[in-house]
Every structure is written in structure tokens, then in C-alpha cells.
Amino acid sequence: MSTRSITAVFLAAGLIAFLLVSRAAGLAASASSTSFPFTNQVATKAFQGGGYPVPAGSTAPLAGTCRLGQYNANASESWIAVRPGTEDLVGTSKVFFEKFSTFYDFHLGSYTILNGRPSASNIVQGYECISTGTQAIPPSWMNNTDPNVDFDTQGRAYQVTLPFNPWWTNHLRPDAAIGVSYTDDMGKTWRAGNGGKYLDRVPNQSSKTIGGVEDKQWIAVNHIPGNAFQDHVYAMWAVFNGFAVEVRYAISRDRGQAFSPVRKLTIPANQTGPAVTYVYPAIDAAGTVYVAVAAFPPCCVTPATLYVTRSTDDGQTWSPFVKVATVGVLASGQLPNTTFRDGIVESFTASPTHAGHAYMVWEEWDGTDMDILFSQSTDGGETWTAPIKVNDNSAEPTDQFQPTVAAGPNGAVAVAFYDRRQACPNEPWIIDEHVGLTNFCIDVSLQAFKDSGNGAVPVGGRLRNVRINEFTWDPEQPEQTIEGIDQMACSAHENPCTQRSFIGDYFGLAISVKNIYALFVSTRYPSTVTGDDGGAVHYQVQVLATVPRSVFGRGY
């Protein structure tokens, strides 16, 4: 493949372009036909941190080789949270180390966003050799993954972490742990919670060993002022043993300093099946904790059945699991015309405005294309509405995938998703042979809902998807190499990355008093890193989209 010449603007030599792409006074075309104002800002900026280079001839880093280096490559997969009552946010994402993206070599990074403007990027400290001060594995880990973040009422942000060692073989060393970190300075500095101890750790396992592999961790914090469980922190994760999966959780009632002993969330296998994962906790206006999961049959990866349970007593007891929907899943894990791995099936949240209101979205494969569906409950998860289709494209089938849902003040609800309804444009950042392809390049679409107490309805009384990224982007970027090494983020950890490339399994969405914020991938923006062809490498960066709530009308 060849890249056309491109004129790029760089802010600092050696750094990923930290560009402000603002359209605050302008209009941008929507995914359908409507226009409205929004802004895009590139949040990703290169920084230094401890990382593990991959030696020549290997597909994985080696213990004892960690050093200070540049996180100046891909930034794939993200989450975002808004500090209640403000326009300040913390974002987190995977950040890849130097030229080793194709070997799936990354840690977690964070983004400080003050008054809606990204101001800094840095590593989440405490998981690599520089911030831990040692090469020993653990406490230093080769990778750290699965970004998530949530705030309490006092401005502390938390995330559950998954540090692991990518041996990619049956190497009997500690493979993974579940940790927790928090920040009191909007993501600039992260500290280990739970007294510095892991919440969970399975020793002497590897990612290829059957039994005891931790994954898919998430966090929810009660930021309901005056609630009996205010500032309680709920950490949840899955532990895989083949198709037998346990969901575990721990709770902090002292703002992350200590967590309760780990408990197992009892899931009746005769109801859900043994393989239950994609664990999403959320908290409503009454302080009720909900947990959404996706259950898979023991034989297969499709279909998935989505369930929700709840606790009204701070996680002491849980209600029976209620079925929301059974979902068609793409068995290959890759959409047509795609080398990248598709993401998590569902996304889930609960209302901070209305007690008992919760919302679930998911991607559904019908054998031809992927669509986004939405269901909700207004009775504490006891019953769920018939699904409605969120994406409104009516022309030839195209894929809409990786949905995310958020709920905010005054009954605001929003759904965002990756959208392939538009053909690849003839632009310099699109790879030559992809120009004009349909159902290939990616945009981000947003659908706003309003819940006035009787359930969420699409704004305007009908579905109107709006596009919130200024530039359509090419998922096959970066196509460049450095010293012969493919620069694509690659979940298959191979060079070159011919299959199972990676754009992330999900992306972030949050609602403040004034705005809807999304944090998502784009390959539109050239870095200052030069590839073997002499051109700038088009790494995946994280773009912050800001959509004023006012554009959806009075009362939204």
C-alpha cells in the first residue's frame, strides 16, 4: 500500500499531534441529513514512561528489559467520566509503546480535561518499572489494560486495572491481577488503592493456560449526594476457566483506601449458562447498584443473552437475573471488509435522575450487517422494553457497531456508536485503494434521548443520528512501518499484522450539565513520527467530541 503526500501541522517535534480541531461556530454534516454545532479536539499527546521493548525475533517483551521510553504510538480504546457538577473530565485509554504496537505492547494512559479542553496525557503510574522502581514482575507488569473511570462526589476518580504479562505461551509465571487506582488531581497522578494490594490475583497462570484468567473489569462509584452509600466504590471483573466464568466484586466504603473481601456474584448457570462476561456495574438516583452481563452458550460465541441484576443494600444481596434480550453475535469477531477485532456486545448505565431507570444498548448481527438496539427499564430492572433500533440508515446495509450509552443530569441520555454508512472520502489520510469503498471507513454517530420520568425517548420524537467527528477515518491506518515493523495495533501480536488488528473494544461517553462528551479513535491526524516511507505515521489517537446539550432543544 502507498500513502499520498500530506501536509501536516505539528505542535512539537517527537510528539503526537495535539491539534485543536474546533468547529464551535460552524456546522458539521450529520450521519443522516441534519447539521448542528460540535467541536473535536485531539486529546492524545506523547509522554514518557516505563515500557518493555520487544526484542528482534520475538513477539513479546522480555522480563527485565523495561526502560524509560516514549508512548508516542497508537492510543486505542477509551473511557471518560465527568466530575459531577463541572465540565472537568478524566479520560483513560490504552497507549502503545514506541514502535511495538504490532506486538500488542501497551499500558494505560490518562487524559486531564479541564473545562472541556484536554491539557495533558500521562501513564497511569504504579504498573511498570519506572513508577514502581523495580524490574521485578510483579510489581512491574509488561502490560496494563481495559480503561475505565468514574468519579465520587469529592472529585476523586477511580479505575479498576488489569496488569498482565503477555507471555503468549504456557509460561508458569503470574499472568494477571486486578488492581485499583485513584487520582485526586484529574488524572495527572495515580495512586494504588486498597492499601497497595491487588483486589484479586491468580498466580502461576498464563493467557494460554486454561483456568483462572482475569479479564473485563469495570468500576462504578456512587456519586449521588446525600445517599446512604455516597462515595462507595464498586469494582467488578470476570475470571475465566474455559467457558466457566465467575463474576467477582469488591466494595470500598472509605473512598478506595480498603476494599471488602472479594465475593462471587452468584449467577444461576441453569438460567444464564456458564460463560458470563462483559460486566457493567451502574448506579441509579436511589443508590441501587445494577450489574449487566452477557451470557454465552457453552458451545459457541453466539447468541449472547443479556441479563441485569440489582442490589439495594450496597452489594450485600442481589435480585434474580432478568433477561433483557438475546443477541446475534458475529462468530468470527470481525465485521465484513474488516481486519480489526470487533468489541464488547453491550453497554449499560443507570439514571442519576430517576430511581429505577436503567438503559442498555447492544450491537446485533443479523447475518448481513450490524445494527444498534436500545432497551430500558423504569421499574428497577424488573421488566425491559421491546428493543428499538437506534441507527436510522435506510439505504443499503452498513455496519453500526460498538455502542456506548451514558446518562446525565436532568434526565439526559445519549447513545454513541461507530458508523460505516458513508463511503471513504477522497482525502489524503485515506489509503489510496480505500477511497470510495462503502461499509469500510468509520464515523461516530450520536443519538440523544430524554427521560422526563416515563422513560427515555429519542429527542425530537424520532430517531435522528448526528455525526460528531469532523473527519471520516480509515481503520487500516497506520499502514506505515518503522525499521520494517508494522505500526498497526494488533491483537494478534504479529508482524506484519495481517489479521485481528485493534481499534479498541469500546469507547467513552459522558454527559455533564452543559455538554455531551465522547472520546473515540481516529487515524485522521498525522503524528510527528516518521515511517520508513519518509511520511508521518497515522497512529490511532483519541479525539474528544463536545456536543452542547442546548442544540437538542430547551429542557434537554
Rosetta blueprint (number, residue, H / E / L):
1 M L
2 S L
3 T L
4 R L
5 S L
6 I L
7 T L
8 A L
9 V L
10 F L
11 L L
12 A L
13 A L
14 G L
15 L L
16 I L
17 A L
18 F L
19 L L
20 L E
21 V E
22 S L
23 R L
24 A L
25 A L
26 G L
27 L L
28 A E
29 A E
30 S L
31 A L
32 S L
33 S L
34 T L
35 S E
36 F E
37 P L
38 F L
39 T E
40 N E
41 Q E
42 V E
43 A L
44 T L
45 K L
46 A L
47 F E
48 Q E
49 G E
50 G E
51 G E
52 Y L
53 P L
54 V L
55 P L
56 A L
57 G L
58 S L
59 T L
60 A L
61 P L
62 L L
63 A L
64 G L
65 T L
66 C L
67 R E
68 L E
69 G E
70 Q E
71 Y E
72 N L
73 A L
74 N L
75 A L
76 S L
77 E L
78 S E
79 W E
80 I E
81 A E
82 V E
83 R L
84 P L
85 G L
86 T L
87 E L
88 D L
89 L E
90 V E
91 G E
92 T E
93 S E
94 K E
95 V E
96 F E
97 F L
98 E L
99 K L
100 F L
101 S H
102 T H
103 F H
104 Y L
105 D L
106 F E
107 H E
108 L E
109 G E
110 S E
111 Y E
112 T E
113 I E
114 L E
115 N L
116 G L
117 R E
118 P E
119 S E
120 A E
121 S E
122 N E
123 I E
124 V L
125 Q L
126 G L
127 Y L
128 E L
129 C H
130 I H
131 S H
132 T H
133 G L
134 T L
135 Q L
136 A L
137 I L
138 P L
139 P L
140 S L
141 W L
142 M L
143 N E
144 N E
145 T E
146 D L
147 P L
148 N L
149 V L
150 D E
151 F E
152 D L
153 T L
154 Q L
155 G L
156 R L
157 A E
158 Y E
159 Q E
160 V E
161 T E
162 L E
163 P E
164 F E
165 N L
166 P L
167 W L
168 W L
169 T L
170 N L
171 H L
172 L L
173 R L
174 P L
175 D L
176 A E
177 A E
178 I E
179 G E
180 V E
181 S E
182 Y E
183 T E
184 D L
185 D L
186 M L
187 G L
188 K L
189 T L
190 W L
191 R E
192 A E
193 G L
194 N H
195 G H
196 G H
197 K L
198 Y L
199 L L
200 D E
201 R E
202 V E
203 P L
204 N L
205 Q L
206 S L
207 S L
208 K L
209 T L
210 I L
211 G L
212 G L
213 V E
214 E E
215 D E
216 K E
217 Q E
218 W E
219 I E
220 A E
221 V E
222 N L
223 H L
224 I L
225 P L
226 G L
227 N L
228 A L
229 F L
230 Q L
231 D L
232 H L
233 V E
234 Y E
235 A E
236 M E
237 W E
238 A E
239 V E
240 F E
241 N E
242 G L
243 F L
244 A E
245 V E
246 E E
247 V E
248 R E
249 Y E
250 A E
251 I E
252 S E
253 R L
254 D L
255 R L
256 G L
257 Q L
258 A L
259 F L
260 S L
261 P L
262 V L
263 R E
264 K E
265 L L
266 T L
267 I L
268 P L
269 A H
270 N H
271 Q H
272 T H
273 G L
274 P L
275 A E
276 V E
277 T E
278 Y E
279 V E
280 Y E
281 P E
282 A E
283 I E
284 D L
285 A L
286 A L
287 G L
288 T L
289 V E
290 Y E
291 V E
292 A E
293 V E
294 A E
295 A E
296 F E
297 P L
298 P L
299 C L
300 C L
301 V L
302 T L
303 P L
304 A E
305 T E
306 L E
307 Y E
308 V E
309 T E
310 R E
311 S E
312 T L
313 D L
314 D L
315 G L
316 Q L
317 T L
318 W L
319 S L
320 P L
321 F L
322 V E
323 K E
324 V E
325 A E
326 T E
327 V E
328 G L
329 V L
330 L L
331 A L
332 S L
333 G L
334 Q L
335 L L
336 P L
337 N L
338 T L
339 T L
340 F E
341 R L
342 D L
343 G L
344 I L
345 V L
346 E E
347 S E
348 F E
349 T E
350 A E
351 S L
352 P L
353 T L
354 H L
355 A L
356 G L
357 H L
358 A E
359 Y E
360 M E
361 V E
362 W E
363 E E
364 E E
365 W E
366 D L
367 G L
368 T L
369 D L
370 M E
371 D E
372 I E
373 L E
374 F E
375 S E
376 Q E
377 S E
378 T L
379 D L
380 G L
381 G L
382 E L
383 T L
384 W L
385 T L
386 A L
387 P L
388 I E
389 K E
390 V L
391 N L
392 D L
393 N L
394 S L
395 A L
396 E L
397 P L
398 T L
399 D L
400 Q E
401 F E
402 Q E
403 P E
404 T E
405 V E
406 A E
407 A E
408 G L
409 P H
410 N H
411 G H
412 A E
413 V E
414 A E
415 V E
416 A E
417 F E
418 Y E
419 D E
420 R L
421 R L
422 Q L
423 A L
424 C L
425 P L
426 N L
427 E L
428 P L
429 W L
430 I L
431 I L
432 D H
433 E H
434 H H
435 V L
436 G L
437 L L
438 T L
439 N L
440 F L
441 C L
442 I E
443 D E
444 V E
445 S E
446 L E
447 Q E
448 A E
449 F E
450 K E
451 D E
452 S L
453 G L
454 N L
455 G L
456 A E
457 V E
458 P E
459 V H
460 G H
461 G H
462 R L
463 L L
464 R L
465 N L
466 V E
467 R E
468 I L
469 N L
470 E L
471 F L
472 T L
473 W E
474 D L
475 P L
476 E L
477 Q L
478 P L
479 E L
480 Q L
481 T E
482 I E
483 E L
484 G L
485 I E
486 D E
487 Q L
488 M L
489 A L
490 C E
491 S L
492 A L
493 H L
494 E L
495 N L
496 P L
497 C L
498 T L
499 Q L
500 R L
501 S E
502 F L
503 I L
504 G L
505 D L
506 Y L
507 F L
508 G E
509 L E
510 A E
511 I E
512 S L
513 V L
514 K L
515 N E
516 I E
517 Y E
518 A E
519 L E
520 F E
521 V E
522 S E
523 T L
524 R L
525 Y L
526 P L
527 S L
528 T L
529 V L
530 T E
531 G L
532 D L
533 D L
534 G L
535 G L
536 A E
537 V L
538 H L
539 Y L
540 Q L
541 V E
542 Q E
543 V E
544 L E
545 A E
546 T E
547 V E
548 P E
549 R H
550 S H
551 V H
552 F H
553 G L
554 R L
555 G L
556 Y L
